[in-house]
Amino acid sequence: MFRIKNLKTIWMICLGFLTTLKAMGSEVGIQAITRPSADIMLSFVQPGRIANIYFKEGDSVKGGHVLVQLDDTVERAQLAQIKAESENTTQIRASEAQLAQRRVDLKKLEKAAAHNAATELEVEHAKLSVQIAELSLELAKFEHEQAIRKYHEQSVRVENMRIKSPIDGRIEKIQVEAGESVNALADVLQVVQIDPVWIDVPVPLARAGTLAPGKTAKVEFQVPQNTSTEGTIIFVAAVADAASGTLRVRVEVPNKTGRPAGEHVVVSFSQEGAEK
């Protein structure tokens, strides 16, 4: 223990302390927690019975992989029937033939009427028959278009009875079992992506002003041993948290080794890197 006898000595000590803080200020560590870059809970949009679960928890999946399948036996039978109806053009062809015949009949009657061999009433009746045939053809075409729409609608319904992975990732949690009935929008399966991981860092406003997407950050992992890696800023919030006086800065960190998300880390932004 020692005594400080004059102000000059105090000033020298304070100056040295401030110099040290300035040097340390280039690497200011902020506590944060890693999280998956994607965390999706998947559900069915309609109720049904689980027929198949194609993966188990912990499995890696690719985007587009079918993960869970509802029993769609009835829906596929309906789809086949509606498809046959959508491909059937018999009614349209019959209506076209009928219209052609009505037009021929009208022409014959008009020629006959010109030679006083047919009455005006017969001609008007033939014209009306042509109009009715034209409407019948329009109705047949409309019903065929409706059948095509029903086929597409049923195709979507059948497709919705499968859950596909929207991302490359891994199965984190499965909430159902094969044979179980599920309601629409009930949690079925969770898919996460942990390469890369994201870190939302609460950066003090005075410090956040120098940060921008594309700049780098140092990330220190504490478990199982102190290791560090470099991340990239991918997002800086536009609205600060008034209570804490911080701004959310998202850092993306590659994770080829598959470290679990949810780790406590220390993130630092160098002054030099921020000013480049």
C-alpha positions, 0 to 999 in steps of 0.5 A: 500500500502506498500514499499519493503525496501530490496532484502530479502523481495522481494525474500521471496515474489517471493518465496511464489508466485512461490510456490503458482503457483506450487501448482496451476499448478497441476490443469491448466484449459483450455477453450474448447467446448463439441461436439457430439461423433458422428455427421452424416449427412445422404443422399440417394445415388440415387434420388427419392421421399420421401415416409415416414419419420418415426421419428421427430426431437428430437426422440431417435433412435437405430442403424439399425432403418429405418429413411426415405423411398423413394418411391420404388414401381417400384423398388420392382416390378423390383426386383420381376421380376428379382428374378423370373428370378434368380430362373428359371433353365428351360434353364439349365435343357433343355440344359442338356437334349439336351446335353445328347441326343446329346451324345447318338446320337454320341454313336449310330453313332460311333457304326454304323460307326464301322459296316460301317452303318454310314459315317465319316461325320455323326460322325463328325457332331454328335461330333460337335452337342455335342460341341454345346450342351456343349456350350449351357449349359455353356451359360445357366449357365452363364445367370443364374449366371448373373440373380442372380447377377442382383437380388443382385444388384437390392436388394442393389438398393432397400435397398439404398432407405431406410436410416437407423441410423448407430448409437444409437443417436437422430434426430437433424435435418430433411431437407426434407418432405414427398412427396418431391423429393430429389437428390442423396447425398443431405442432408436429416437427421442429427443424433447425439450421445451426450452420451458420448460427446467429448472435443478436448482440445488444450493443450500446448506442454509442458503440453501435453507430460505427457498425454496419452489415458486412463488418466483422466481429470477434466471437469467443466461445467459453465451452468446452475451452476458450476458442474464438472465431470471426463472424460477420454483421448481417443486420443492425436494428433501426430501433433501439431498446430505450430501457437498456440504451442498446441496439440489436446487432446480428452477427452470423458465424459459420458453424461447420463443426456443429456446435450447439446453438444456445451457447454463451459467448462474448462478442467484440467489435474492434474500433479499427475494423468498424472505421474501415 
